Amino acid sequence: MRNGKLLIGIVLVGILASSCYTEVIVEDDFIEESPINTALVLESFDLWYVDINATKGSGEVPFLQRAFTLTFDRGVLRANNNLVGIGKTGNGMGISVGNYGTLSGAVEIDHDVDGLWVLEVFAVNNSTLELYDSRSDTSYIVRGYQRSNFDYDQIFYDNIHYFLQEYEAWEKVFTSEEGAINEFDDENFLQFLSGTEGDFFRSSVDENGTPVVNLQWDYEGDYQIFNIANDPDLKTLTLDYDFLGNDYFELYVIDDNTIELYHVDSETVYEFKGRGYIQYLKAGNKAGKKRSKVKNSIMNVTKQRKM
C-alpha cells in the first residue's frame, strides 16, 4: 500500500515521570531515521490496539491478524490474543509472543510461531501508527494507549463473538424459576465455532457435569450477534434452529467465565459457564484465531429484561 519512501523526523516532547515508558509525540507523518527513536515511538505506549477493521491490503501478517493488542516491552513483544483475562494477563499487556529489534523506521519481529518479519513504521498521528508489510503489501493500523486509559471492557464488547469461541463449551448452570416452559430448557451445553463459511454453534442435551470430550452434539446451526442501537453494552444473540426457528436472547457478560442469556419470548434467564478455556500461544495450544473485519448488524429493539 506504500508507494513512496519512508519519511523521517520526530519530536520528543518530554518524559512522564510516573510511567516506565518515555512519552513520545510524533509530528506530521515522520518517523526518525534511527533505530533508537523508532524504539522510543513503539515503546511510548503501554498498549497498541490492532484496529483490524482499518487494515488495508489483501495479504496478512498472521500474528497481527490474531492480536487484540501489542506491547513493545524493551525487546520483548507481548500480545493479548485472548479476551478471557484481558486486562489481567501480564498486568494487562498479555503474554510474551516473541522478540523485536528496531531498524531505521522499521521493526524486525521474531515471532515464536510465525517467524521473522520486518515491518515499516509510519506515524499517522500522535497516537496512531501504520505497520506496513511490504511482502504482502498490507498495512495494519495500531492505536496507542496507556493502561490507565485503555477501555478493556469496550474492547471486550466490540469483539464478543471471539470471546464466545475461547471456550470449548458453555455449560448451563442456572435456569430461572420465572419464565414459560420452552424447548431451549432442554439444552445444557452450547459451543460456538468459526468455519470457512461463517460462524456456527452446536448444542447438546447431555447431562450437566458431562466432560467436554464426552459431549454428544445433537444440533448444529448458524448464530449471529447484533449490536443494539443506542445501547453499546447490550448485545443480542440468535440461534438458528431449523425445526424451531430462531431462538432470540439478550446476551449479558457477567465475567470472563460466565454469560447470561435472557430468552425474550419465554422471559427465562439462563446462566452458562465456560468449560475448557483455550489460551492461545501457550505450550500445547494453537496460535490463535485469526480476526477478520467484522461489523455486527444493528438491531433496533429496546431492552426487555428488567434488571
N, C-alpha and C positions, 0 to 999 in steps of 0.2 A: 504493500500500500504506500510505501515511501519511495518517491522518485528523486528527491534532492539529497544533498549531502547532510550529514549530521551537523547541526548548528552548535556553536559553543558560547560559553559565558554563563556566569552565575553570580548571585549576590548573597553573601552571608549577612544576616541581619541580627544575629545575637544567639546567645546560648541560654536555654531555660535551665536555671539552677535547680529547679525541682524535678527535672527529668534526667534519665540516664542517657538520653539521646540529645544530639545537637539539633536545634531547630533551624531549618534552612528554608528560606523562602525564595522561590525562583521567579525572576522577572522575565517577561516576554516568553519566548519559546526556546530558551537556551539552556543547554547542559554544558558544564565546564569540560574542556578538553583535558581531563586529568582523572586518573583512577581514584585519587584521594577524594576529590569533590563529587565524583559520581557516587562513591560510597556514602558521603555525607547526605546527599539527596535521598538515597534509598533508606538510610538509617534515621532520617529525620522524623519519621512517624512510627509509632508502635505497630500499626496495622495498615495494610493496604487491602482494601476491599476490591475483589475482582468483579467488576461490573460486566457480567457475561453478556448482557443484552446490548452492550456497546461494542462488542467485538466486531472487527472488520476483516474480511478475507474469507476464503473458502477452506483454508487449512486449519491446523490446530497445534497448540503446544499442550501435550497431554496433561502435565501437572498443573498448568494454568486452567485448563478446562475442568479440572476436578476441584480446585481450591475455592473456598469461600473467601478466605483471607490469606495474605502472605505477610511474613515479617522477615526483614533482613537484619539479623542479630549478630553483628560483628563476625561475619564469616559463616554463620550457620543460617540456613534457610528454614524457616518454620512455616507451617500452614495449618489452618483449620479446614480439614477435609470432611469433617462431620459437623452436623448441627447438634447432635447429642453431646453435651458437655461444653458447647461453645461458651466462651466467657469464663470457663473454669480450667479447661485443659491448658497446661503450660502457662498458667497465670493469664489466660485469655489469648495467648498468642499461638496456641496449638502445639503440634509435635514437630520434632526435627524431621525434615524430609530430604535434606541434602546440604551441600556446602556451596558457597559462591565466592567469587573474586571479581573485583571491578577492573574495567579497562577504561580507555578514554571514551566516555559517552556510551558505555555498554557494560553489561554484566554477564559474566560467564558462570553458569549454574551447572553443578554436577549433582543431578537428582538421583536419589537412591534407587528409583525404579526406572526412570526414563532416560538416564544417562546425561550426556553433556550437551548443553545448549548455550548459544551466545545470543543475547537479546539486546538490541539497541534501545537506549533510554532517551525519551523525548519528554520535555515538560509541556503540559497542556495549560496548566495554570498553577497557582501557588500550592495546591494540594492534590493535583491530579497528574499522573504520568501515563505515557503511552509506552508499552513494552512491545517492540516490533521484532518478529522473527522473519528474517529475510529469506530463509529457505522455503517457507510456506507462504510468504507474502501476507502475513496475518498480524494484526495489531490487537492488543488487549489494553483496555483502559482500567487503571487501578486508581482508587481514591484513598488518600491518606487520612488516618485518624489516630489520635491518641486514645489509649484505653479508657481514659476518663470521660471522653465524649463520644465513644463508639456505642451505637444503639444495637446491642446484641439481640434484644427482643424483636426489633424491626427486621433484622436480617433473618431471624428465625421464621417470622410470619411470612416474609416475602418468598421464602424457599421451602414452605411447609411440606410440599409434595416429596421433597427429598428426605425430610425427617421421617415421614411415614415408612420410607423404604430402608431405614437404618436399623430396623429390627427384623429378624427372620419371621416373626409372627407377633400378632397382638392378641392377647387373651382377655376375654370378658371376665371381669372380676366383680362387677356390680350391675344390678338392674333395679331400677326404682319400683317401689310398690305402686306408685301412681302411673297411670297410662293404660291404654287399651291393649288387650292381647293382640299380637300381630306375628307374622311369620318370622321376623327378624329375632324374636325372642329365642329361637332355637339355635341361632348362630353363636358359637362360643369362641371361634378364632377367626381372625382376618389376617391376610397377608397382602402387602402392596408391593408390586414389582414393576420394572420397566422392561419393555421389549422393543424389538425392531419396528413394530407397528404402533407403538404408543404404550402408555401405562395401563396396567390391568390389575385386578385383585382376585384373590381366591378366598373362599370361606369354608369353614369346617364346623360340623355339629358334634365333633368328638368331645368327650367329657373333659371338664376342667381338670387341669393337672397333667394332661397328656403331654409327654415330652415332644418338643417341636419336631424332632426327627421321626416320630411315630405318627404324626398327624396325617389323616386321610382328607385330602382336599376334595370337597363334594361339588364345588361350583367355581367357575371362572368366568369373569366378565369385565367390562370396562368400568373405570371410575373417573370422576372429574372433580376438581376442586375449583370453587368460584370465590372471587372477591365480592364483597358487599359494598355497594355504593354508600359513601359517607360513613363507613364503619371499618377502619383499617385493621382492627384487631379481631374481626369476626370473619370466619370462613365457613363456607357450606360445602358439603360432600354429597355426591350422588353415586350410588352403587347400582349398576345396571344388571338387574336380574331379569333375564328374558321372559321367564314364565310368570313373573310377578310385576314386571315394570320396574321403574326406578324407586329405590329407597332413598329418601331425601333427609339429610341430617344437618343440623348446625354443629360445627366442629370447634371444640374448645381444647386448648392445650393446658393441662394442669401443671405439669412439669415435663422434663425431657425424658420421662419414662411412662407418662400417663396422659391419655386423651379421654375426652368425654364426647359422646355422640348423643345429641338430642334429636330423637325421631319425631319430626314435627307432626306427622299425621296422627300418631298414637299418643303423643305427648309423654313418651317414655324416655328416661335418661339411662344411658349405658356408659359404663366406665371400662376402659381397656388398658392393660399394662403391656409394655413391650417385653418380648422374650427373645433372647439371642441377639444381643447388641453386636453390630458389625462395626468394629473400629478400623477404619481404612488406613493402610500403610503401617500396619503393625505386623510383627512376625507371624506368619501363618495366615494372614488375611490379604484380601485383594487390595489393589492400589486405590480403588475408589470409583464411584460412579462419575461418569463424565456429565457435566452440566450442559444444558443446551438453552438456547434462547426460549424463554417461557414467559408468556403473559396470560395470566388467568383471565377467563371471561368474567365480566361484571354482572352480577345478579341484582336486579332492583327489587329487593324484598326488605322487609323490616324484621328485626329480631323478634322471634316468637317465644323463646324461653324466658320465663320470669325468674330472675335470679333472687 
